[in-house]
Amino acid sequence: MTDTKLDILAISGSLRRGSFNTGLLRAAQEEAGADVAIEIYDYSDIPLYNGDVEAAGFPAAANRLKDRILKADAIIFAVPEYNYSFPGVLKNAIDWASRPYGKSAWAAKPAALMSTGGGLGAARAQYHLRQVLVSQGMHLLHAPEVFVANAATKFDANGRLSDDVARGLIKQVVINLSAWTRRLAASA
Ligand SMILES: Cc1cc2nc3c(=O)[nH]c(=O)nc-3n(C[C@H](O)[C@H](O)[C@H](O)COP(=O)(O)O)c2cc1C
């Protein structure tokens, strides 16, 4: 971390090009102040977790993710809901970066969560993810909570978040996560 700029890693639970959740992360980039840089990370090259593969040598793509998490000052997740939980692709990436046991890259990282999807704004998925991240000892931001309901009505034809209430909440998440990250760093 520098005094002037925080490095925030943004991770979407959706790999699809037109993802509304990745759209939330782009909105976070747009709403962020000059004291914050947000990079959206593509982890689509990570293989399925398999203990035999890990024992044979960590895959390069999983190592890259671990290194990038370790370098980041904080993380922002945006997740869709798949069958009342968050997508397996994200769980797989979380699992790889948590290995080997005792050396999780997620440990003690400040993080914020957001979600968008159907009528509940993927609330069930976001709360499942929150539970999983607690297992990693992450320092999770509590407020504001961002559940963007009815995603299809909140983005324009270019995939840009067009809902001002949601944009305001996302802006506040970035502000609060930045303050939370600096506070934790100062007390370390
Ligand atoms: C396998 C699968 C399961 C889904 N299950 C749910 C669900 O339980 N609840 C819900 O609100 N939406 C569900 N959806 C709809 C997605 O949440 C929705 O398509 C969302 O826009 C996907 O996020 P994305 O736009 O970031 O890719 C499901 C979609 C898929 C592909």
The ligand as a MOL file (V3000), in Angstrom:
LIG
                    3D

  0  0  0     0  0            999 V3000
M  V30 BEGIN CTAB
M  V30 COUNTS 31 33 0 0 0
M  V30 BEGIN ATOM
M  V30 1 C -26.8740 -22.5910 -13.1370 0
M  V30 2 C -27.6420 -21.3300 -12.8370 0
M  V30 3 C -28.4160 -21.2790 -11.7020 0
M  V30 4 C -29.1270 -20.1150 -11.3840 0
M  V30 5 N -29.8040 -20.0590 -10.2060 0
M  V30 6 C -30.3540 -18.8870 -9.8180 0
M  V30 7 C -30.9370 -18.7570 -8.5160 0
M  V30 8 O -30.9380 -19.6740 -7.7250 0
M  V30 9 N -31.4600 -17.5470 -8.1610 0
M  V30 10 C -31.4400 -16.4650 -9.0240 0
M  V30 11 O -31.9250 -15.3960 -8.6580 0
M  V30 12 N -30.8890 -16.5660 -10.2610 0
M  V30 13 C -30.3510 -17.7460 -10.6720 0
M  V30 14 N -29.7410 -17.8440 -11.9040 0
M  V30 15 C -29.7590 -16.6680 -12.7860 0
M  V30 16 C -28.4560 -15.8670 -12.6350 0
M  V30 17 O -28.2800 -15.4410 -11.3320 0
M  V30 18 C -28.4890 -14.6860 -13.5930 0
M  V30 19 O -28.4580 -15.1880 -14.9030 0
M  V30 20 C -27.3810 -13.7020 -13.3880 0
M  V30 21 O -27.5750 -12.6010 -14.2310 0
M  V30 22 C -26.0380 -14.2990 -13.6820 0
M  V30 23 O -25.0550 -13.3700 -13.3030 0
M  V30 24 P -24.1340 -12.6330 -14.3640 0
M  V30 25 O -25.0450 -11.7030 -15.1550 0
M  V30 26 O -23.1390 -11.8760 -13.5360 0
M  V30 27 O -23.5000 -13.6650 -15.2440 0
M  V30 28 C -29.0620 -18.9980 -12.2600 0
M  V30 29 C -28.2830 -19.0850 -13.4220 0
M  V30 30 C -27.5800 -20.2230 -13.7090 0
M  V30 31 C -26.7050 -20.2720 -14.9440 0
M  V30 END ATOM
M  V30 BEGIN BOND
M  V30 1 1 1 2
M  V30 2 1 2 3
M  V30 3 2 2 30
M  V30 4 2 3 4
M  V30 5 1 4 5
M  V30 6 1 4 28
M  V30 7 2 5 6
M  V30 8 1 6 7
M  V30 9 1 6 13
M  V30 10 2 7 8
M  V30 11 1 7 9
M  V30 12 1 9 10
M  V30 13 2 10 11
M  V30 14 1 10 12
M  V30 15 2 12 13
M  V30 16 1 13 14
M  V30 17 1 14 15
M  V30 18 1 14 28
M  V30 19 1 15 16
M  V30 20 1 16 17
M  V30 21 1 16 18
M  V30 22 1 18 19
M  V30 23 1 18 20
M  V30 24 1 20 21
M  V30 25 1 20 22
M  V30 26 1 22 23
M  V30 27 1 23 24
M  V30 28 2 24 25
M  V30 29 1 24 26
M  V30 30 1 24 27
M  V30 31 2 28 29
M  V30 32 1 29 30
M  V30 33 1 30 31
M  V30 END BOND
M  V30 END CTAB
M  END
